[in-house]
Amino acid sequence: MKTRQFSILTLLMVSALFLQNIAAQDYTQWHLPEGAKARIGKGFISDNIAFSPDSNLLAVPTSIGIWIYDAYTREAVRLITGPTDTVECIAFSPDGSLLASSSDGDTVHLWDIHASTHKTVFTGRISSVRSIAFSPDGRTLAGGSRSTRDQAAYLWDVNTGNLRATLSAHTSGVDSIAFSPDGKTIATLSDAIVYLWDTSNNDLKNTFTRDINNDHIDNVNVITFSPNGETLATANWDDTVSLWDVATAELSATLTGHTNSVYSVAFSPDGKTLASGSSDGTVCLWNAASGTYKTTLIGHGLEVRSVAFSPDGKLIASSSLDGTVCLWDAVNHDRTATFTGHITEFTSIAFSPDGQTLAHAGGWDKKVYLWDVETVHQKRVLIGHTYEVTSVAFSPDGRTVASGGGVDDPKIRLWDPNSGELKMILVGHQWGGINDIAFSHDSRLIASAGRDEKVCLWKTETGYHQATFVKHITGVSSIAFSPNGQILASAGGQADATVRLWDIFNREEIATLRGRSNCIAFSPDGQTLASGWINISLRDISSGELKSELSGHTDRLRSIAFSPDGRILASGSSDTTVRLWDVETATHITTLTGHTKRITRIAFSPDGKTLATASDDATVLLWDIPLIIENGIKSLQIVENVNPNGRVDPAHALAVQIPQETALLPNYPNPFNPETWIPYQLSVPADVTLTIYAADGKVVRTLGLGHQPVGTYQERSRAAYWDGNNELGETVASGVYFYTLTAGDFIATRKMLIMK
């Protein structure tokens, strides 16, 4: 009997609808690292967003790359990644063909915006570049270094990438940089002083100093020129905006109305309106000529870090620490769209017991999110915390989600995951916030680890505070119940350097294990306790003796977790990697890379097939564990996975090597340009053919892969490869395509996208 996962006819019937929604549906799979099957979150937004010169595109720099949105269809159209990690700032070239970016402040790159390809790395001794700008003629790129070591602004030749000049009269790091519209002047901001430079000879022309009637200019965030070049606006920490006469260097107006620091300013293309974004979460609009207040745009939940007008003057864009980008009608001031997904933090994650839902704590946005694991769509948002959300846990019976608050809200909230209703609030910690939460195996008890050096214990049903354990001398970083619910383990911080075991029923400490530990986990059989600082210690829970130690991470561990069958241990570190270990042999299986910031929490799904990893890059990656383990364990089976007689255990090797079913897997990258790899796995030997179809059902290319043995064909050296050409060797157009794998009686079809 043939297995058919998708029908070509059905896919063709819905292809038109799919074309309209491709970006919204598929961005969770764009530019995934090898072994990952989905991404939750788009990364946190850096300081500045920018419209393309034709107003059609909006670029948003983030911790994982640059997201490009269509400003009028409101869809994400591409994600630019490459030799960058966190993108700090961006700038479009005047003709719109190029996009410049600084990465983690230490490198500056140039991209072809249409092909999404990397072109140039700018040369020179660069440090902490956090502001960049193109000259009006597009020939020069200027970058300001915030480093107190350099205290300079750099000028590069855009065509060659070579450093042309360094502006170095600053007394501190350069916070902001801007070209005048005529290109004759560069303004730099350093230590609350505005410097004006002559671009013809790079000489300093003037400064706006603290002596010029500017009491409030101290702690200035950003500067920008008006379109006619006659006025310079500065955004100030003291809740104000300053307007300066460029010719006289005199303060012409002070705009007041925000209730907190102003982070960004932007002039409309006609110069009549000035927009300012503040940490009070608002965008204020001002009459630029008179300095009078016009209106306030309200829609963000946290501070607004960037504002920008579209060059055609029709739209205003604003970005916030709440993870949203809002588009506003510049004429009637209505909000026309909100781009979501750029959540600021993923501090903690937890699977529901059925594996269908993933909960995550949203950090500073004060929310808890519930995601559908299969569709990678948001199911529900739990709102009620008054400060950051630091930790989250699912009860084993699936009836409760617990979330812990931060420094100014050290309480635990219990939620109904189905209705989103707040069930109760648990109070017991006194200050500092909650580091970790755990449920007992029967869901009757909740334990919490606090920064106030306490471990608290509650009854889940009533919220009754049963006990407080107080022997740690620093904040408690991690807690875990033994599988039988009789023991609670708690790990202290660096100075405490202990893991303490508590008898739940007698409310007393039964053992103290010495050694620094930042995270702990019990094996599913309850016989082993894993604890980690940089290395991981595996201890016999009965005797406390060290069984083995796992080393390989280069920075502090943040989270460890056993697979449900106890055979694999996963560890996540501040070194941005996740390592998988064979518990029985205490050997390294493979390392998962793809996050750009430290790992904050990891969790296995209940069936063990998925590993979720949360990171400070504000994303969660979902990893396909069966495929990863098979690829990573091959060398282990040959060299290290031996029985007591020193021989390879063939039963164990076969259990890992042979896929349980034949399957067609998602192509990567997707979207792609110009080539892609199509992985698959075979549970039985078969003659394999891959057929590429256009959206109208016409065959574009047929790849005869021949007779293939049992195995997984995932790596680029083994997966099917398509170069994006048809049977005649012609490059195909952008759009949706389908690929069908035929392997014996097995037939399966998936979709993919070419984006040029």
N, C-alpha and C positions, 0 to 999 in steps of 0.2 A: 504494500500500500504506500502510495506516495505521501510524503509529508510536505505540506504547503503552508508556510508561515504568512505569506502575503499573496494576494492575487494581483497579477499584472493589471487585469481589467479594473479591479477596484481602485488600485492606485492611480490609474489613468483618469478615472472618474473624479477623483478628489484632487488631481494635480493642480487645477486652477485655484482651488481654495488654498492648497499648500503654498503655491507661489505667493499668495497674498500674505501669508503668515510665517514664511520660512524662518525669518530672523528671530521672531519671538519664540518659535518652537525649538530651534536647533542651537541657539547660542550656548546652551549648557554643554554642548559637545565640541565647541570650537577650540582648536589648538590644545587638545588634551595631551598630557604626557603619556608615554607608553604605559599601558596597563590600567589607565583610568578609563572609566566608562561614562562619567558625567561630572559636571562641576556645578555646585550650588554657590551662587554669589558671583558678582562681577569684579570684586576687588574694591577697596576703599578709594575714594576720589582724592586726588592731590589738589594743589591749590588753585590752578587756573584751568578754565575751559575756554574753547575758542571756536568761532565759526569760520568756515572756509570763506574765501573772498566772494564766491558766488552765492553765499548764504544757504546753500543746499545741505551742507554737512555741519555737524557739531562734533568736535573731538573732545573726549573726556579722558584725561590722564589718570591712571589708576595703579594700584599695586601689582597688577599682573600684565599690564600693557596699556594700549590706547584703544578705547572703544570709539567707534565711529557710528554716529546716528544720522539717519536722514531727518533733517529738521522739519520736513513737511509731511512725510508719511509716518513719522514718529517711531520708526523701526531701527533697531540695531542692525547695521549692514556689514560690519566686519570688526574683527579684533586684531590689532597689529601687535605682534610679539616678535621677539628675536633676541639680539644680544643686549637685552635690558631686563632689569628687574622692576622695582618700583619706579614709575615715571613721575618725576617731580613737576615738570612744567613743559609746555608745548607752545609752538608758534607756527602758523601757516606762512608760507612764502606769499608775496603779493600776488603772484599769478595762480596760486592755489595748487600747484603741481607738487610741492614739497611740504613736508612737515618735519620740523625740528623738535627734538625732545632731549631733556636731560634725565639721566637714569641714576637714581640713588645719589644724585648730586655730583658724581665723580666722572661721568662720561657724558658727552653730548653727541647725539646721533642725528642723521638725516635720512628721511624715508621718502620713497616715491609713493604718494598718497593713493594713486589710482591702482598701481600694481601691488600695493602693500608690501613692498620689498625694501630691504635695507640698502642704502647707498653709501653712506660715508660715516666714519667716526672722526670727529674734529680733533686735531692734534694739539699738543702742548701740555704743560703741567697744570692740569685742571683739578680743582678741588671744590666740592660743595656748590656746584652751579645750580641755583634755585630760581633763576629768572633769565629768560632768553627773549630776543626780539630780532626780527628781520629789518634791515634797512628798507625804505620805501622802494628802492630800485631792485631789491632782492639779491644784491651782490654780496652783502655783508650780513653775518650773523653776530649779534652781540650777546654775551653771557656774563652774568654777575655772580661772583663767588662769595658765599656767606662765610667762608672760612676766615677766621681771624689771622690765620697764617699767611694767606695770600692777600686779602684785602684789595682785590683787584676786579676789574672788568676786562673781558677778553673780546677781541674782534677777530673773526675768522673770515677767510675767503670762502664763499659758499661753493664755488666751482671746484676748488682744490682741497678744501678742508684744512688748509694750512692756517696757522695763527699769524695774523698780520700785525696786531698791536696789542699792548696791554696798558690799561688805564689804571694807575696805581698810586694815586695821591690820597686814597681813602684812609681814614683812621680806624676803620673796622671793616667787617665783612659787608659785601654789597647785597642788600635785601631786594632791590627791584631795579629794573633797567627799562628804558623806553627811548625810541627814536622820535624826533620831531617829525611832523608830516612832510616837511620839505627835505628831510634827511641831513640837514646841516648841523644838527645838534643831537647829542646823546645825553639823556638825563640818567644819573645813577643815584641811588639812595643808600647811604651808609651812616650808621650811628645817628639816625634822625637828621642828617644833613643831606640836602639835595645838591648834587654837583652837575654842572652843565659843561659839556665838552664840545669842542669844535671838531667836527668829523674830517675837515680838510687837512688838519695837522695834528689832531688828537690832543690839542692843548686845552687846559682847563680855562673856561671863560668866566664862570661865575659860580657862586654857591648861595644857597639859602641857609643862613646860619641861625643859631639860637639868639643871636643878637638883633635879629630883624623882627621885632615885635611878634614873636611866635611862641608864646609861652607853652602852648599846647602841642607843638609839633614833636615834642619828645616822644619816642616810641612810635614812629611812623611805619605803616605796614607796606604800602605800595604807592606807586606814582603812575600817572598817565597824562598824556598831552590831549588837549582839545583838538578837534579836526583842523582848526585854522592855525594851530601851533602857538596861539597867543596866551593860553592859560595852561597851567599845570595843576592837576588835582592830586591831593595826597589823602590817603585813608589813615586815620589816627587811632591810637589805642584809647584815647580819652573820649570816645563816642562821637567824634566830630569828623568832618571833611573840610580840608583847607583848599581854597582856590588861590593860586599865585599868578601874578602878572610876570610872564617870562622875561619881558624886556627890562623891567625894573627890579625884578626879584622881590617885589613887595606883596604882602598878603592882601588880597582884594576882598575875600569873604570867608566867613566861617559858618559852615552849615551844621546846625544842631537839630536833633530830633531822635536819634538812636538812643537806646538805653544801655548799650554796651559797646565794646570795641568795634571799630569799623575795619573790616579786613580787605575790602576790594572796592574799586570805583571804575566806572566806564562811562564814556561820553557816547551819546547817540551819534550816528553818522552826520547829521546836520548840525551837531554841536549845541542844540537847543536844550537837551535834557541830559542830566547826569544821574546815573544809578549808583547806589552804594549798598553793599551787603555787610551785615553786622552779625556779631555773635549773639545778638538778641533774636536771631532767626528771621529777620525781616529784610526786605529790599526797599529802600526809600528812593523815590524819584524827586528830582529837584529841577527848578528852572535854572539852567546853567548861567544865564546872563545876569539874573537878579539875585540868585542864591536862595530864592524862596522855595518853600516846601510845596510839592504837588500832591503826592499820594504815597501810600505804603502798600507793598505787595506782600501778602501773608499766605504762607503755604508750607513752609518748612518747619520741622520740629526742633531742629538744632541750628547752630550757627551757620550762617551763609559765608562760604569761603571764597566764592568767585561769582562775578557777574559779567555778562558780555552782551552787547547789541549785535544783531545780525547786520552785515554791511548794507543790506537793503532797507534797514530801519524798521522792519515789520515785527521783529521778535526780540525779546529779552530772554536770556538764559541765565539761570542761577543754580549753583550747586551747594550742597549742604553736608555737614557731618552726619545728618540723619540718613545719608545714603541715597538721596534723591537729587535728580536734576529736573528743574521745572522750566517749562517754556511759557512765556507770557506774551499776549498781544500787546505790542508797544503802543497801540493807539487807545484801545479801550481798557487795557490793563487786566483783562481776564486771563486766568491760567488756562492754557490750551492743551497742555500735556504734562505728564510727569513720568520720567524714566526712573524705574526702580531697580533694585538688585544690588546696588553699590553699598551694601550694609557695612558699617564701620568695623565691626568685630565679630569673630566667631570664638567666643571665650570657652564654650563648652558644648558638647553634643551628646545625644543619647538616642538609641533605637527603641522603638516600641517593642513589646515582646513578640508581636506577630511580624516584625520586620518591615511593616508597610509604611511606617511613619518615622521620620527623623526629627527630633527636637533640637533646637540650638538656641543658645543664649546670645542675644544681640549686642551685649556690651553697653556702650554709652547711649544707644537709642532707647534703652529701658524696656525692651520688648523681648518676648520669647516667640520663636517661629516654629511652626510645625509644617513639615514638607512631606509630600507624597514621594516615596522613594522610587517608585516605578516610573512615574511621569516627570519627576523632578519639578513639580509645580507646588507652589505654596498653598497649603490647606487652610491655615488659620494663624492669626497673630494674637498672642496673649498680652494684654496691656493692663498694667496696674502697678508696676514698680516705679518708685520715685527717684531712683538713682540707677547706676549701671547694673546690668545683670551679669553675674560672674560665673554661675554654675547652673546645671540643669540635669535632671534624672527622671527616667520613666520607672514607675512601679512595675514589678514583675507581673502583676495581674492586669496591667494596662489601663487601670481606672484613674490613675493620678499622674500628673506631671508636677515635679517639684522644681522650683527655681530659687536661687539664692541671690540676695542683693549685695551691693558694694559698700564702700566705705561709710556713706551717710545713710545707708538703709540696710543694716545687717539683719535682715529678716528673711524667712523662707516662706514662699507663697506656694500653695497647693491648688492645682487647677484640674478641672475636668477636661481631658483632651478632646472629647467629642463635642461638647457644647462651648468650650472656651470659658466657662464660668469659673470665677475665683471661689474656691471652696473654703479656705481659711488661711490665716497668716500665723506662722509660728515665730515666737519671740523668745530668745534665750541668749544670743550673743549680744555683747554690749557695745562693741566698736570694731571698726576695721573691715567688716564685710565677711562674706562667706567664700571660702576657697573651693569647697567640694561638698557634694551631697551623695548619699547612698541609701538605697532601700535594702531591707533584709529580704531573704529569698521568698518569704511568705507575704511580703508587702505590708506587714503589720507595724514595722518600725522604720523610722527615718533617722539617719545619723548625719551630722554636719561637721565640717572642719572650718574653724574660724581663724581669722587673723588675730583674734584676741587670745590666742593660745589655748582655746577650749575646744573640746569635742562634746557636742550636745546630742541627746537622744530623745525622740518623741514617739508617741503612738500615732500612727497615721490616721486612724479613724476619728479619734477625738481631739488630736492635737495636744494631748497631755504631755507636759515636759517631764520625762522620767528621770533623767540623770544628766550630770555634767562631769566630764573627766578633765582634770586640770593639771596634769603632771608635765606637759610640754612647756618649754621655756621660751619658745618663739611661736609665731603663727603656724598653724597646722596646715600643711599643704595638700594632703591627700588622705582619704579614708576608704576602707573596703570591708564589707561583711564576708565572712567565710561562707561557702555554699550552704552549710547546714544552719547558719544563722547564730551559732553559739559564740563566735569570736568576732570582735571588731578590731581591725588594724588601723593605726593612724601614724602618719609620717610627719615629723617635725621639720623645720627648715634647716638651713645651713649651720647655724649656731647650735641648734638643739641636737642635731646629728643622732637621732634615735628613731626607731620604729617601735611603737608600743602596741602590745596585744592586750585586749580587754575582754574579760568574761562578761558577756551581756547579762546573764541572769544574776550573778553575784555582784555586778557593778564594781569590779576590782581589776587592777592590772595583774596579768599573769606572766608577762614576759617583757623584757626590754632588749631589743636587738640594736647593737651599736653600729654606727656608720651613717654618713649623710645620705638622705633620700628625699627626692622631690616628688616621687610618685610610687604607688604600690598597687598590686593586684594579686588575688588568689587564683590558683589554677582551678579549673572546674571540678576536679576531684577533691579539692581542699587540702591536698598534701603538700603543696608548694606555695611559698609566698615570694613573689618577685618584687624587688624594690630597686629603684634606680636613681643615680645622681648624674654621672656621665657614663659609667659602666653600670651594668645590671647584675644584681646578685639574686641567685635562686637559692632559697633556703628551705630545708625540711621544716615543716610547720610544727612537728612534734618535738624535735630536738633543738631546733633553731640553728642547726649546723649548716654551713655553706656547702651547697651541692655543686655549684658551678658559677662562673662569672662570665658575662658576655661583654666584650669590648669592641669598639669601632666608632661610636659617635665621637664627635670632636667638641661638643658643647653640652650644656646641661640638658638632661632629659625633662620633658614636660608631661608625658603620659605613656603608660604601658598597658597592654591588654592581651589576654589569652584568647585564642580562638575557642569557640564553643566545645570542640573536641579535645582541647588542651594540647594539641600537637604543635601549634605555632604560637609564638609570642611576638607581638608587634610593639615597637617602641618609636615614639616621636620626640624630636629633639629641637633645641634652639638652633642647631646647625642646619635647619630647614629640611632635613631628611627623615624618612621613616624606614626603619630596618625591620626585616622579618627574620625570625630565628627558629631553627628546629629545636624544640624543647628537649627531646630525648637525647640528641647528640650534642646539644649546646653549641651549635654551629650556625654561622650566618648563611641565610638562604639568598636574600637579595636586598637591594636598597631601592626605595621608591623616591624619585626626585620629581619635582614639578611645582612645589610651593616656593614662593619667593621670600617668605618671612618664616619666623620660627613656628614650629608646630605647637598648638595649644592643647589639643585633645584628640584622642583616637578612640574608635569603637568598632567592634565587629558586629555585623548583623547576626540575629539569632541562628540563622542557617549557616553562618560562617563563610558565605560566598562573597560577601561585600565587606570591605574595610572602609570606614569613613574617617577622613583625617581633616581636622580643622586647623586653621593657621591664622596668624596675625596678618596675613595678606588679605584677610576678609573673604576667604573662600573655603568651601568644603569640597574635597575631591572624593569621589566614590570609586574604589578600585575593585577590579575583577580578580578576586583572590585565586580561584582555580587556575586561571590562565597564567597569572603571575607566578604562582607556586610551581607549576609545571615547567615554565621556562627557567625559573631561578634554581630549581632543585636538580637539574640534570647533572651539573658538575658535582653536586653534593652526593648524588646517588653513585657516581662513579668513583669518587675519591674519598668521601667522608662518611657516607651513610652505611656503616658496617655493623655487623652483629658481633657478639663477644668473641667469635672465632676469627674476626678480621675479614669477613667476607660480606659482599653486598647482599642485602636482604631482597631477593627478587620479588617477593610478594608486595613488599612496601613500594618498591620501585614501580611495579606495574600499576599499582593502585593510583599512583600519581601520574604516570605517563599516559595512560589510555583515557581519552575523553569519554565521558559517559554517554554523550550523544553528539551526532553530527550537527554543526551549527554554522551559520553565516554570521559574521561579526561586523560591527560598524567600521566603515573605512576611515582611514586617517591620513592626513588631516581632513577635516570636513567642516566648513567649506574649504576648497583647495584651489590652487592655481600654481603651476599648471599640471601637477601630477598627484597621484594618490595611491595608497596601498590598501588592499582589501584582504583582511585576515579571515580565516575560517578554521574549523577543526573537524576531523573525521574520526568517528568511532569505529568505522569499518573501512577497509581498503575500497577505493572507488576510482572510476574514470571521472575526472573533474573538468567542467567547462564553466567559464564565467562569461555572461553576456551582458553588454551595456545597452540600455534602451534610452532613447530620448523621451521627453514628456508626452509626445504624441504616439508612443508605442513603437516607433521605427527602430530597428537594430542599428546601433552606432558602431559597435565593435564586438567581436567574439574572441575570447582568449581561451585557447585549448591548453589546459594545464597538464593533460596526460593522466596516466594511472598513478595515484598517490597512495602511499601507505597510511596506516593509522597514525594520528598525531595532531598537533596544533601548529598551524601555519600562520603565525602572528608577526614574527620579526620581519623586517623589511627584506631580509635575505630569503624568506620562505613564503611570505604573503604574495597574493596576486598583485601585479603592478599594472596600472593604467597611466599612460603618459598624456592623456587628455586629447588624443588624436582619434579620428575615425579610421575606417578600413583603408581609406585612400591616403592616410598620413596627414590629413588636414586637421588643424586645431579646431576643436568644437567651440561653440559659443557659450557664454555664461548662461546658467539656468539650472533647472532641476533635472536630474537623470536618475535612472533606476538600474540596479545591477542584480542579476539573478545567478545563483550558484546551482548547478546541476551536478550531483554526485551520486551516481547510481540511481536509486529510487527517490533520493532526497532532492527537493527543490525549495529554494527560499529566495526571497527578494527583499531588498532594502533600497532606500533612497539616499541620494547624495547631491551636493550642490557645488557647481563651479562658479566662482565669483572672481571676476577680473576687473 
